[in-house]
Amino acid sequence: MSNFDIIKDADESYVAGTYGRFPVAVEKGKNATCYDFDGKKYIDFSSGIGVNSLGFCDEGWIEAVTAQLSTLQHISNLYYTKPCIDAAKILCERTGMKKVFFSNSGAESNEGAIKCARKYSYDKYGAGREKVLTLLNSFHGRTVTTLSATGQDVFHKYFHPFTEGFDYVPANDIEALRQSLDGTVCAVMIELIQGEGGVMPLDKEYVKEVENVCREYDLVFIVDEVQTGVGRTGELFAFRHYGVNPDIVTIAKGIGGGLPLGCVVFGEKTEKVFSKGDHATTFGGNPAATAGAVHILNRLDRSFLDDVKEKGEYMREKIMSMPHVVGIDGLGLMMGIRLDDTVKSADVVKKAIEKGALLLTAKSKVRLLPPLTITYEEIDAGLASMEAALNEL
């Protein structure tokens, strides 16, 4: 048996079968390059679904996390720790927002945002104003509540009863949003680029009007930046591209660099909603995870972010000349490649593995979320593998 077969058999014996895994077992990696247990090399255009913002085994990130691990790996939120404070300070200073709650994932961050929005409304207006509007085709997580917040019917099966208090409106239709304001709404939650929904950017004019509606009706304006945040689009957060100021921003994935970490960032309107005991999590603000986050955030200066934009443009130009490609959506290093009707995105991903590239799907599109630190040499190698795959389909 090959090394892969041994690992696959053990996985099937002991790990819950909740994932549709591809036939690759990764042993080690550096930046955007990794190797399986049989020595085959791959260029990773997925970065752990947008998590490895600095790629595999970044030396600075490892040093920051290791130094913290050798000092204090965990205590609890009954006590103060410096990395948690340092990470929160950077986030507030660079976003103009006021306070941060640290969680462990994107779903947990969105749960915290929903709780905050409902408490804001209850404190100010009393009961009966608790509905959160989200968009059709959205994705906000896999807890029972965040599945309910997700505007895709495919996720609304098996786990009934789902959490009440959500309604869905079509993206880029401000009149549909206004018509849903029946006096029971407390918040609007949107992704600026719908990631799992197919890498679908929202119109800038629409997003600005959503913000205006929230101000007009005193709704909490929540922007889910779990996938778009932390430099992914060429700005520290995607809301900078749209010229809006959310009341709450949710973050995860790239902020941890490979460790579980999420954040709920509160603006002036929401910074004082939660009081002691209103919300908590055992591992939130973990010293090792937040020490890594401090390193990541300090790396993402203007020069770094401009480099992300340039790499994205470089990749787009090359990809558009490939067979079967008809267009590319997204910003920076978040790309959704539109294909012609003769190929399926899942088939492209499978064939690319054979050629030495790790890609993602987003519905009918091939999705690319490479490490922000990917080199041009790695880009060229990965694109060559992807083009070879497309040429055989």
Summary of the structure (lengths in Angstrom):
residues: 393
radius of gyration: 21.0
end to end distance: 29.7
largest distance: 65.1
contacts: 1369
relative contact order: 0.16
helix: 39%
strand: 20%
